[in-house]
Amino acid sequence: MKKLSLRTRVVTGAVVVALGAGTFGAMSASASSPAAAPAAAVKADTNNRNLQQTTHLTVAAATKAAQATLDAAKKENQRISVAVVDRNGNTIVSLRGDGAGPQSPESAVKKAYTAVSWNAPTSELVKRLEQAPNLKDIPGTLFLGGGAPVQVKGAPVAGIGVAGAPSGDLDEKFVQAGVASLAR
């Protein structure tokens, strides 16, 4: 490798310093200047047809449902994990019960996501695989009993998933305890 002359190294260093200072100055200038007004402001009222209001579970409600689910499983000496996801499939709460298997937290999230995506319990969705077996190939889904949607006026607002019991029927039973806790 060719060694650079002293002059080349000095000039190169000066350019790097100048560029760095210019970038810093540009950042400082844009950080201190006021934000430009949006080109078109959206009038935020209920008459605006460009906006849609949605209903979401609070963290407190999601935690209440998850704890009710764990409590139902504990009464039957079952070691499960439970997850509550929002309408978009983002996890709100995930609880791994004492002694639950290492695969159960991820499975619970996938069941919750599957239930809210199709607005149906995963035990019902398993039956749909007979007509459309490729459904199981959709990323992030899990077609096993133990997922249920949380609905408001028939529309899904969240999903609850349970995994870790010896059968999907038991997972389904415990998830229903979580959904029921939200009605109280």
C-alpha atoms as an extended CHARMM CRD file, in Angstrom:
* protein
*
       184  EXT
         1         1  MET       CA              0.0000000000        0.0000000000        0.0000000000  PROA      1               0.0000000000
         2         2  LYS       CA              1.3320000000        3.4370000000       -0.9490000000  PROA      2               0.0000000000
         3         3  LYS       CA              2.1010000000        5.8310000000        1.8910000000  PROA      3               0.0000000000
         4         4  LEU       CA              0.5130000000        9.2860000000        1.5020000000  PROA      4               0.0000000000
         5         5  SER       CA              2.6830000000       12.4050000000        1.6340000000  PROA      5               0.0000000000
         6         6  LEU       CA              2.4750000000       14.7950000000        4.5710000000  PROA      6               0.0000000000
         7         7  ARG       CA              0.8000000000       17.4200000000        2.3710000000  PROA      7               0.0000000000
         8         8  THR       CA             -1.9000000000       14.9330000000        1.2140000000  PROA      8               0.0000000000
         9         9  ARG       CA             -2.5940000000       13.8470000000        4.7850000000  PROA      9               0.0000000000
        10        10  VAL       CA             -2.9140000000       17.4650000000        6.0010000000  PROA      10              0.0000000000
        11        11  VAL       CA             -5.2420000000       18.4510000000        3.1260000000  PROA      11              0.0000000000
        12        12  THR       CA             -7.3620000000       15.3120000000        3.6070000000  PROA      12              0.0000000000
        13        13  GLY       CA             -7.6240000000       15.9690000000        7.3500000000  PROA      13              0.0000000000
        14        14  ALA       CA             -8.6580000000       19.5920000000        6.7390000000  PROA      14              0.0000000000
        15        15  VAL       CA            -11.4120000000       18.4850000000        4.3400000000  PROA      15              0.0000000000
        16        16  VAL       CA            -12.7500000000       15.9630000000        6.8590000000  PROA      16              0.0000000000
        17        17  VAL       CA            -12.7840000000       18.6010000000        9.6110000000  PROA      17              0.0000000000
        18        18  ALA       CA            -14.5040000000       21.1240000000        7.3060000000  PROA      18              0.0000000000
        19        19  LEU       CA            -17.1470000000       18.6120000000        6.2590000000  PROA      19              0.0000000000
        20        20  GLY       CA            -17.7450000000       17.6020000000        9.8650000000  PROA      20              0.0000000000
        21        21  ALA       CA            -18.1110000000       21.2350000000       10.9230000000  PROA      21              0.0000000000
        22        22  GLY       CA            -20.4380000000       21.9290000000        8.0160000000  PROA      22              0.0000000000
        23        23  THR       CA            -22.6300000000       18.9810000000        8.9170000000  PROA      23              0.0000000000
        24        24  PHE       CA            -22.7140000000       20.0240000000       12.5480000000  PROA      24              0.0000000000
        25        25  GLY       CA            -23.5930000000       23.5830000000       11.5750000000  PROA      25              0.0000000000
        26        26  ALA       CA            -26.3500000000       22.3910000000        9.2800000000  PROA      26              0.0000000000
        27        27  MET       CA            -27.7480000000       20.1980000000       12.0320000000  PROA      27              0.0000000000
        28        28  SER       CA            -27.5870000000       23.0080000000       14.5180000000  PROA      28              0.0000000000
        29        29  ALA       CA            -29.2370000000       25.4300000000       12.1160000000  PROA      29              0.0000000000
        30        30  SER       CA            -32.1030000000       23.0960000000       11.2660000000  PROA      30              0.0000000000
        31        31  ALA       CA            -32.5850000000       22.1340000000       14.9060000000  PROA      31              0.0000000000
        32        32  SER       CA            -32.9490000000       25.7620000000       15.9690000000  PROA      32              0.0000000000
        33        33  SER       CA            -35.1460000000       26.9850000000       13.1170000000  PROA      33              0.0000000000
        34        34  PRO       CA            -38.9060000000       26.7630000000       13.5920000000  PROA      34              0.0000000000
        35        35  ALA       CA            -40.7570000000       23.9410000000       11.9040000000  PROA      35              0.0000000000
        36        36  ALA       CA            -42.4890000000       24.8410000000        8.6940000000  PROA      36              0.0000000000
        37        37  ALA       CA            -46.2710000000       24.7970000000        8.7040000000  PROA      37              0.0000000000
        38        38  PRO       CA            -47.7620000000       21.7530000000        7.0040000000  PROA      38              0.0000000000
        39        39  ALA       CA            -48.8220000000       22.3150000000        3.4070000000  PROA      39              0.0000000000
        40        40  ALA       CA            -52.3920000000       21.2660000000        4.1790000000  PROA      40              0.0000000000
        41        41  ALA       CA            -53.6160000000       20.9500000000        7.7420000000  PROA      41              0.0000000000
        42        42  VAL       CA            -56.1990000000       18.2300000000        8.3890000000  PROA      42              0.0000000000
        43        43  LYS       CA            -59.2140000000       19.4180000000       10.2680000000  PROA      43              0.0000000000
        44        44  ALA       CA            -59.5020000000       16.9130000000       13.1040000000  PROA      44              0.0000000000
        45        45  ASP       CA            -63.2040000000       16.5110000000       13.6630000000  PROA      45              0.0000000000
        46        46  THR       CA            -65.6500000000       13.6660000000       13.2900000000  PROA      46              0.0000000000
        47        47  ASN       CA            -67.0460000000       15.0760000000       10.0320000000  PROA      47              0.0000000000
        48        48  ASN       CA            -63.7250000000       14.6980000000        8.2310000000  PROA      48              0.0000000000
        49        49  ARG       CA            -63.9870000000       11.6180000000        6.0230000000  PROA      49              0.0000000000
        50        50  ASN       CA            -60.1790000000       11.3360000000        5.8090000000  PROA      50              0.0000000000
        51        51  LEU       CA            -59.9440000000       10.2960000000        9.4520000000  PROA      51              0.0000000000
        52        52  GLN       CA            -61.0350000000        7.1500000000       11.1970000000  PROA      52              0.0000000000
        53        53  GLN       CA            -61.4400000000        6.6360000000       14.9140000000  PROA      53              0.0000000000
        54        54  THR       CA            -60.5540000000        3.3070000000       16.4490000000  PROA      54              0.0000000000
        55        55  THR       CA            -60.9920000000        1.6810000000       19.8230000000  PROA      55              0.0000000000
        56        56  HSD       CA            -58.0030000000        0.2740000000       21.7040000000  PROA      56              0.0000000000
        57        57  LEU       CA            -57.5380000000       -1.6120000000       24.9550000000  PROA      57              0.0000000000
        58        58  THR       CA            -55.6560000000        0.2100000000       27.6480000000  PROA      58              0.0000000000
        59        59  VAL       CA            -52.5620000000       -1.3680000000       29.1480000000  PROA      59              0.0000000000
        60        60  ALA       CA            -54.5380000000       -1.7590000000       32.3860000000  PROA      60              0.0000000000
        61        61  ALA       CA            -57.3460000000       -3.6610000000       30.6110000000  PROA      61              0.0000000000
        62        62  ALA       CA            -54.8660000000       -5.8550000000       28.7140000000  PROA      62              0.0000000000
        63        63  THR       CA            -53.0270000000       -6.6400000000       31.9480000000  PROA      63              0.0000000000
        64        64  LYS       CA            -56.3180000000       -7.4520000000       33.6980000000  PROA      64              0.0000000000
        65        65  ALA       CA            -57.2410000000       -9.8910000000       30.9180000000  PROA      65              0.0000000000
        66        66  ALA       CA            -53.7990000000      -11.5020000000       30.9170000000  PROA      66              0.0000000000
        67        67  GLN       CA            -53.8370000000      -11.9380000000       34.7000000000  PROA      67              0.0000000000
        68        68  ALA       CA            -57.3630000000      -13.4210000000       34.6330000000  PROA      68              0.0000000000
        69        69  THR       CA            -56.1380000000      -15.8950000000       32.0320000000  PROA      69              0.0000000000
        70        70  LEU       CA            -53.1230000000      -16.9080000000       34.1270000000  PROA      70              0.0000000000
        71        71  ASP       CA            -55.3290000000      -17.2440000000       37.2170000000  PROA      71              0.0000000000
        72        72  ALA       CA            -57.7570000000      -19.5680000000       35.4010000000  PROA      72              0.0000000000
        73        73  ALA       CA            -54.8770000000      -21.7950000000       34.3070000000  PROA      73              0.0000000000
        74        74  LYS       CA            -53.2970000000      -21.7700000000       37.7570000000  PROA      74              0.0000000000
        75        75  LYS       CA            -56.5480000000      -23.0710000000       39.2970000000  PROA      75              0.0000000000
        76        76  GLU       CA            -56.1160000000      -26.1640000000       37.1250000000  PROA      76              0.0000000000
        77        77  ASN       CA            -52.3580000000      -26.4460000000       37.7470000000  PROA      77              0.0000000000
        78        78  GLN       CA            -51.5320000000      -25.5660000000       34.1460000000  PROA      78              0.0000000000
        79        79  ARG       CA            -48.3800000000      -23.6700000000       33.2070000000  PROA      79              0.0000000000
        80        80  ILE       CA            -49.1100000000      -21.2870000000       30.3940000000  PROA      80              0.0000000000
        81        81  SER       CA            -48.0920000000      -18.0270000000       28.8010000000  PROA      81              0.0000000000
        82        82  VAL       CA            -50.5820000000      -15.3900000000       27.6870000000  PROA      82              0.0000000000
        83        83  ALA       CA            -50.2760000000      -12.4820000000       25.2880000000  PROA      83              0.0000000000
        84        84  VAL       CA            -52.5890000000       -9.6020000000       24.4580000000  PROA      84              0.0000000000
        85        85  VAL       CA            -52.1100000000       -7.8000000000       21.1440000000  PROA      85              0.0000000000
        86        86  ASP       CA            -53.7800000000       -4.6970000000       19.7490000000  PROA      86              0.0000000000
        87        87  ARG       CA            -55.8320000000       -4.5280000000       16.5520000000  PROA      87              0.0000000000
        88        88  ASN       CA            -52.6290000000       -4.2430000000       14.5060000000  PROA      88              0.0000000000
        89        89  GLY       CA            -51.0310000000       -7.2760000000       16.1440000000  PROA      89              0.0000000000
        90        90  ASN       CA            -48.6150000000       -5.3040000000       18.3270000000  PROA      90              0.0000000000
        91        91  THR       CA            -48.0400000000       -6.8710000000       21.7350000000  PROA      91              0.0000000000
        92        92  ILE       CA            -49.5560000000       -4.8980000000       24.6070000000  PROA      92              0.0000000000
        93        93  VAL       CA            -48.8910000000       -7.4220000000       27.3850000000  PROA      93              0.0000000000
        94        94  SER       CA            -47.1170000000      -10.7690000000       27.5020000000  PROA      94              0.0000000000
        95        95  LEU       CA            -46.9370000000      -12.8200000000       30.6910000000  PROA      95              0.0000000000
        96        96  ARG       CA            -45.0840000000      -16.0970000000       31.0580000000  PROA      96              0.0000000000
        97        97  GLY       CA            -46.5730000000      -18.1010000000       33.8770000000  PROA      97              0.0000000000
        98        98  ASP       CA            -44.3320000000      -19.8550000000       36.3790000000  PROA      98              0.0000000000
        99        99  GLY       CA            -42.9810000000      -23.0200000000       34.8080000000  PROA      99              0.0000000000
       100       100  ALA       CA            -44.3840000000      -22.3430000000       31.3260000000  PROA      100             0.0000000000
       101       101  GLY       CA            -42.4200000000      -23.8670000000       28.4710000000  PROA      101             0.0000000000
       102       102  PRO       CA            -39.8810000000      -21.8210000000       26.5330000000  PROA      102             0.0000000000
       103       103  GLN       CA            -41.9310000000      -21.9520000000       23.3160000000  PROA      103             0.0000000000
       104       104  SER       CA            -45.1410000000      -20.7430000000       24.9540000000  PROA      104             0.0000000000
       105       105  PRO       CA            -44.6190000000      -16.9380000000       24.9850000000  PROA      105             0.0000000000
       106       106  GLU       CA            -44.0050000000      -16.7730000000       21.2280000000  PROA      106             0.0000000000
       107       107  SER       CA            -46.8610000000      -19.1770000000       20.5120000000  PROA      107             0.0000000000
       108       108  ALA       CA            -49.2360000000      -17.0930000000       22.6490000000  PROA      108             0.0000000000
       109       109  VAL       CA            -48.3800000000      -13.9430000000       20.6680000000  PROA      109             0.0000000000
       110       110  LYS       CA            -48.9210000000      -15.7590000000       17.3630000000  PROA      110             0.0000000000
       111       111  LYS       CA            -52.2900000000      -17.1230000000       18.4760000000  PROA      111             0.0000000000
       112       112  ALA       CA            -53.4150000000      -13.6710000000       19.6330000000  PROA      112             0.0000000000
       113       113  TYR       CA            -52.2830000000      -12.1580000000       16.3210000000  PROA      113             0.0000000000
       114       114  THR       CA            -54.0930000000      -14.8540000000       14.3390000000  PROA      114             0.0000000000
       115       115  ALA       CA            -57.3340000000      -14.3620000000       16.2970000000  PROA      115             0.0000000000
       116       116  VAL       CA            -57.3980000000      -10.5810000000       15.8840000000  PROA      116             0.0000000000
       117       117  SER       CA            -56.4020000000      -10.7670000000       12.2210000000  PROA      117             0.0000000000
       118       118  TRP       CA            -59.3840000000      -12.9480000000       11.3040000000  PROA      118             0.0000000000
       119       119  ASN       CA            -61.7080000000      -11.7780000000       14.1220000000  PROA      119             0.0000000000
       120       120  ALA       CA            -62.3290000000      -15.3900000000       15.0870000000  PROA      120             0.0000000000
       121       121  PRO       CA            -61.1690000000      -17.8720000000       17.7070000000  PROA      121             0.0000000000
       122       122  THR       CA            -58.1980000000      -19.8660000000       16.4710000000  PROA      122             0.0000000000
       123       123  SER       CA            -60.0580000000      -23.1160000000       17.2040000000  PROA      123             0.0000000000
       124       124  GLU       CA            -62.5400000000      -22.1260000000       14.4670000000  PROA      124             0.0000000000
       125       125  LEU       CA            -59.7670000000      -21.0610000000       12.1230000000  PROA      125             0.0000000000
       126       126  VAL       CA            -58.1430000000      -24.5030000000       12.3820000000  PROA      126             0.0000000000
       127       127  LYS       CA            -61.2260000000      -25.8700000000       10.5860000000  PROA      127             0.0000000000
       128       128  ARG       CA            -60.6640000000      -23.4370000000        7.6830000000  PROA      128             0.0000000000
       129       129  LEU       CA            -57.2950000000      -25.0350000000        6.9700000000  PROA      129             0.0000000000
       130       130  GLU       CA            -59.1060000000      -27.9640000000        5.3570000000  PROA      130             0.0000000000
       131       131  GLN       CA            -60.3390000000      -25.6740000000        2.5410000000  PROA      131             0.0000000000
       132       132  ALA       CA            -57.3130000000      -23.3650000000        2.4780000000  PROA      132             0.0000000000
       133       133  PRO       CA            -54.1990000000      -25.1360000000        3.8060000000  PROA      133             0.0000000000
       134       134  ASN       CA            -51.9400000000      -22.2640000000        2.7140000000  PROA      134             0.0000000000
       135       135  LEU       CA            -53.3810000000      -20.0240000000        5.4490000000  PROA      135             0.0000000000
       136       136  LYS       CA            -50.8600000000      -21.5660000000        7.8420000000  PROA      136             0.0000000000
       137       137  ASP       CA            -48.0540000000      -20.1300000000        5.7020000000  PROA      137             0.0000000000
       138       138  ILE       CA            -48.9310000000      -16.5150000000        6.5200000000  PROA      138             0.0000000000
       139       139  PRO       CA            -46.0650000000      -15.1050000000        8.6220000000  PROA      139             0.0000000000
       140       140  GLY       CA            -46.7200000000      -14.5850000000       12.3150000000  PROA      140             0.0000000000
       141       141  THR       CA            -49.8030000000      -16.8090000000       12.4840000000  PROA      141             0.0000000000
       142       142  LEU       CA            -50.4600000000      -19.9970000000       14.4050000000  PROA      142             0.0000000000
       143       143  PHE       CA            -53.5450000000      -22.0680000000       13.7080000000  PROA      143             0.0000000000
       144       144  LEU       CA            -53.9750000000      -23.9390000000       16.9860000000  PROA      144             0.0000000000
       145       145  GLY       CA            -56.7000000000      -23.5430000000       19.6010000000  PROA      145             0.0000000000
       146       146  GLY       CA            -56.0160000000      -20.9050000000       22.2390000000  PROA      146             0.0000000000
       147       147  GLY       CA            -56.4940000000      -17.5310000000       20.5410000000  PROA      147             0.0000000000
       148       148  ALA       CA            -59.5760000000      -15.3220000000       20.7730000000  PROA      148             0.0000000000
       149       149  PRO       CA            -60.4480000000      -11.8630000000       19.5070000000  PROA      149             0.0000000000
       150       150  VAL       CA            -61.6620000000       -9.1140000000       21.8100000000  PROA      150             0.0000000000
       151       151  GLN       CA            -64.5570000000       -7.3620000000       20.0970000000  PROA      151             0.0000000000
       152       152  VAL       CA            -66.3500000000       -4.0690000000       20.4880000000  PROA      152             0.0000000000
       153       153  LYS       CA            -69.6030000000       -3.8700000000       18.5200000000  PROA      153             0.0000000000
       154       154  GLY       CA            -68.5170000000       -6.9260000000       16.5400000000  PROA      154             0.0000000000
       155       155  ALA       CA            -65.2130000000       -5.4170000000       15.4310000000  PROA      155             0.0000000000
       156       156  PRO       CA            -61.8720000000       -6.7810000000       16.6850000000  PROA      156             0.0000000000
       157       157  VAL       CA            -59.9280000000       -4.4040000000       18.9190000000  PROA      157             0.0000000000
       158       158  ALA       CA            -57.4420000000       -6.8940000000       20.3810000000  PROA      158             0.0000000000
       159       159  GLY       CA            -56.5330000000      -10.5520000000       20.5280000000  PROA      159             0.0000000000
       160       160  ILE       CA            -55.6250000000      -12.7860000000       23.4410000000  PROA      160             0.0000000000
       161       161  GLY       CA            -53.4920000000      -15.8720000000       22.9730000000  PROA      161             0.0000000000
       162       162  VAL       CA            -52.6680000000      -18.7050000000       25.3510000000  PROA      162             0.0000000000
       163       163  ALA       CA            -50.0740000000      -21.4270000000       24.9080000000  PROA      163             0.0000000000
       164       164  GLY       CA            -48.5690000000      -24.1140000000       27.0790000000  PROA      164             0.0000000000
       165       165  ALA       CA            -51.4650000000      -26.2770000000       28.2500000000  PROA      165             0.0000000000
       166       166  PRO       CA            -51.4460000000      -29.8970000000       27.0700000000  PROA      166             0.0000000000
       167       167  SER       CA            -54.2250000000      -29.2190000000       24.5330000000  PROA      167             0.0000000000
       168       168  GLY       CA            -55.6840000000      -26.4440000000       22.4370000000  PROA      168             0.0000000000
       169       169  ASP       CA            -59.0130000000      -27.0450000000       24.1810000000  PROA      169             0.0000000000
       170       170  LEU       CA            -57.4960000000      -26.0850000000       27.5380000000  PROA      170             0.0000000000
       171       171  ASP       CA            -55.7030000000      -23.0760000000       26.0180000000  PROA      171             0.0000000000
       172       172  GLU       CA            -59.0840000000      -22.0430000000       24.5690000000  PROA      172             0.0000000000
       173       173  LYS       CA            -60.7950000000      -22.4170000000       27.9450000000  PROA      173             0.0000000000
       174       174  PHE       CA            -58.2370000000      -20.1740000000       29.6430000000  PROA      174             0.0000000000
       175       175  VAL       CA            -58.3080000000      -17.5370000000       26.8880000000  PROA      175             0.0000000000
       176       176  GLN       CA            -62.0850000000      -17.2790000000       27.3170000000  PROA      176             0.0000000000
       177       177  ALA       CA            -61.5200000000      -16.3930000000       30.9910000000  PROA      177             0.0000000000
       178       178  GLY       CA            -59.3810000000      -13.4680000000       29.8410000000  PROA      178             0.0000000000
       179       179  VAL       CA            -61.9670000000      -12.2480000000       27.3300000000  PROA      179             0.0000000000
       180       180  ALA       CA            -64.7430000000      -12.5960000000       29.9250000000  PROA      180             0.0000000000
       181       181  SER       CA            -62.7740000000      -10.5140000000       32.4500000000  PROA      181             0.0000000000
       182       182  LEU       CA            -63.0430000000       -7.5190000000       30.1220000000  PROA      182             0.0000000000
       183       183  ALA       CA            -66.8500000000       -7.6480000000       30.1930000000  PROA      183             0.0000000000
       184       184  ARG       CA            -66.9030000000       -7.0300000000       33.9520000000  PROA      184             0.0000000000
